[in-house]
Each structure stands twice: as structure tokens, then as C-alpha cells.
């Protein structure tokens, strides 16, 4: 072969076909695989063997950071840096520190959820080899695609191509690097 | 939830083409032009305010809080329906939220943007607001007062605006990718491509995406309840009769959702008609929104009644005087009864199917409710302040022309933003509508109800004779 391929991609017509094919691919021992669909398909997690993301843990710690930030900021301002006696109220009037701390908890948890998701997904990534397949534009519309990367241990051009053909797809594409 | 004969492809085309292909309809130019003209009032008013000072407003002792805060609370309240639809209804697995969440969230953003104008400019010196509002080390060595509800408000509203923006934008990413792949014009392709961050619909991405979306919904739910609670603290933490009540937070939150759903209806009834979106925003959606409005409206009405009762039961002469003054002896009694008519009486129509299922009546009731919710804030703020503890300080309040232009200007800005949104972005969440189609169900399973499906299959095997094959 002359050019190096990123992988092989099969196109399917329905979500059910994609899930069945993904299951077969996984059972055949491929690991560097991915599915592409116009909407989230929960069955794909199990079919492709996608591990549960660490994102919720990150979001938890994001929230804790926000909480600590909020509490320490207010304690610093009203207890350490500039104690101000207002009507004899205690300097550490923690009840009134609750709303800002709560809001900062939410804020940092939200930031972590969104930017953590994008980071773990490797986005933004304007160029990706899969976009080299012209039909792939339909992945955001109505078609379903299954990719086996050439980096996979079990990958062998002819064998893998024959295997994907055997899953009864619409078509199998070479994905240029 | 989706009517008509739709497939994954036609859904994408029908919604996406509004932004990409369809010729911009004539009414869009008329609507946007009008809204944009009205928005100029805002520019002029702010300009005049900055040059002259807040003497141009009718606000004065003893009514030291008036139009700016009335309008602020009104706009913030309207925003709440968007988050309720996108977050709380998502957690409650209400499928009907899917086709209205996108523009309800957009409405939230625009409403919060309008709301934020008032606290920033009401002092007439917005450039000083930086150190009044935000805790940053400055050369004067001073800090904001964190024991004040006004600072809580700053944190609540800015967090709310940020999280709403993130939520809305995260929802848009897959749809922007759809538009990117469909756009023919290379500039649009570039813009949508940039905004979609190279989204390619990978299963591994969807997995994290859904977790992030759910987590955002989870944290937005307490957030949206906290925001209007904190806005109500601006009043209830003070000691003014008519403000100093513990039931303000739930009362304000219910009122916010009430006003917000009214605004969602005001926007979506014309929108679905003009853009032919009745397949996605069906009559069922409108009935449901009518029901939510009825429920929250009744809570608000109950709060009005309890407010009067508390005034009497408190045995505090100031509280009881305030209630009497508000309802019948004071100069603003007419506003109170107009408010009851708008928010308490008009909503009773929605008990009847005939009105609840009529688009016309829903639209009319929504407009009445929007006016009523504005009056509610007017009544709470002005009637509580204009009779001070000392009769020598009593005075009347009336807004000036600049109070009105500023308010009407924000309405213009709101609708300008809405018109821009419907022109350039998908007004309905395309990928979420796709999941509602039968094609989206793998092996005929309903995605979001996996557990239930297992249970159904279990009972299916036990029924005798077996049920017919389901159509899906």
C-alpha cells in the first residue's frame, strides 16, 4: 500500500445496525474503535466497551474548589483583612457567607463539567482524519459510522476490510491519514 | 412528541434549513427592524443617564428603589423558565422539553442580559461598579460587603448568566456540527465549524457529553431555585413592612417560573406558526405549558392571599397598615387589584380545556400574565416604600419618561436578540429531537427508559396470550 491509512470505516443505515456491528467488532477483539452517530446512543457504551468517564469526579472536585474559594475569600475579607463591626454582629457571620459560597460552588462545577468534557474529548479539534471521507458529513445528519483504526493491534487491511464487509454495511471506506 | 412523518434526515433539514437555506422571510426584517429601532431607546437613555445622572429617574425619597429594580426582577424572573425547562424537566425525564428547550434557554440568556443592565447602570456611574460588586484587591484596600444580599445577588446573577450560557452552548455544539456539514456557503461553514469545535459525533464523545449535560442539569436545578431566592432576599432581609417576610423565596421562584412560561408561550406561539414548526412544537407542548402556568399561577395567587393574611395576623401595626394601604386605603390600590385581575383571575381560565387548548387564549393569557408580573413587582416595591414610618416622609412615586424609555428599550433589545437567534441558530435542538423518533430506538428500545424496557420485556414474557409485537 502506498499511503498510510488512519483506519477503515463502515457506514450503516440505522442505530440498531451500528450497535450490532459495534458489538461484533468488539467481540472480534478490536479495541481502537469508535462509532459515529447523529445522536447519543446509550447502547454504544456497552457495545464498544466504553469505560465510564472520570468527568463526575472532576466536577465534584471542581465544586469543592469553588466552595473552598468562596468560604476562604469571605473569611479573609471579613475576618482577617478588614474586620468591620456592623451593629455588633460577629466577624465570622458564616450564615451570610453561604449564598456566595454556594454560587461559586455551582460556577466552578459548571466550568469543570463543560471544559472538562471538551478537554477529555480532545476538542476543539478542527481537523480529524475521519472528515476525509466525503460521506462522513452525513454522520451529523442521519447516517451511522463505525471506525477501526489502523493503530489497532489486530488491524490488517485486507482482513479487517473483509470483516467489516461481513457486517453488512452500506459501504466500507478507507480513511486517509 | 413529534408529529408528522419525520425521519432523522428530514428533522435535520427542516430545523437546520431555517438558518441555512430558507430565504429570510419578510416578517423577519419587519420584526427585527422594529425591535432594533426600539432598542435604540435603550442606547439613548443610557447615554443621557451617563451624561446627566440619576436625577432623570423618578426615583426619590422615600421610594428609593423603583423602576430599575422592578425591571431587573421582572427580567430575571422571565429567565427562570428557560432553566426550568432545560434542567429540571430533563432530570424529571419530561420528553416534551426537548423541542422547546433551545429557545427557552436562549430566552433565558437574553432576559438575563436585559436584567443585568439595570443594576449596573442604576447608579449612573457604572464604571465604579467594579469595586462595589467584585472582590478584587484594589488600591483603596476595600472589599465588597459580603453580608449584604446585594452582593449575594451579584454572585447569583453572574453565576446564573454564566451557567445558562454554558448550558445553552453545550446543547448547541452537536447542532452546530450539523449546520457545518450542511452549509454550502464557505463562510458559514467556517463559522459554524469553528463554533462546533470540531464535533464529529463520536460515541466516546457522546458518552462524556451526556454525562456533562446531565451534570449541568443537576447543578442548574439548585442554581435556578437559588437565584430568585437570593433576589427575594434583597427585599426580605430588609425590615420594610411588605418586604420583611420569610415566604418571599418560594413566592418569588413560583412567580418567576410563572412569568417565564408566559414569555415562552408569547415567543413560541408565533414562532411555530411563522416557521411551520408545528410538527415539533405541537399543541401538546402548549397544553403542558398552560398547565405549568396554571399551577405556578395558583401558587402565586395563594401567596397574595397569605401575604394579606400575614399582615393581619402579625398584629404589627406597620404590617397591617401596609396591607390596608396596599389594598384599599392607599393611592395605589388600583394597581393592586389590576395585579390580582391579571395574575390571579385571568389564569383561572386555564382550568378549562377550551381555553387551555386554544392557542389564541393561551397567547392572550400569557400577555396578561406578563403585565401582571410586572405589576406585582411594582406593587411590592412602590407600595411598601411610599408610606414611610413617619407620615412626614410620605410621598408619591411616578416614573419619568426616562424610566419608561429605559424599560421599553430593554424590551427592544430582548426581541432584537430573539430575532437574531432565530435567524442564525437552530431554534430547536436537532439532535435531541432525533432521539424522539422511533428510528432512534435501538432494537425498538426507548433509550431513556432502559430499565423500564427490561421490566416490560419481563412482563411481556409472562403475559398469556403474549402481546402483539410492538410497532417500534
Interface residues (C-beta under 8 A of the other chain):
Chain A: X14 X15 X16 X19 X22 X34 X35 X36 X37 X38 X39 X40 X41 X42 X43 X44 X45 X48 X50 X53 X55 X56 X59 X63 X73 X74 X77 X78 X81 X82 X84 X86 X89 X93 X96 X97 X99 X100 X102 X103 X104 X106 X107 X109 X110 X111 X113 X114 X116 X117 X118 X120 X121 X123 X124 X125 X126 X127 X128 X130 X131 X136 X137 X138 X139 X140 X141 X142
Chain B: X7 X8 X9 X12 X135 X141 X142 X143 X144 X145 X146 X147 X149 X151 X152 X155 X156 X159 X162 X163 X166 X167 X169 X170 X174 X177 X178 X180 X181 X182 X193 X194 X197 X198 X199 X200 X201 X202 X203 X204 X205 X206 X207 X208 X209 X210 X211 X212 X215 X216 X219 X220 X222 X223 X226 X230 X233 X431 X432 X434 X435 X439 X440 X441 X442 X443 X445 X447 X450
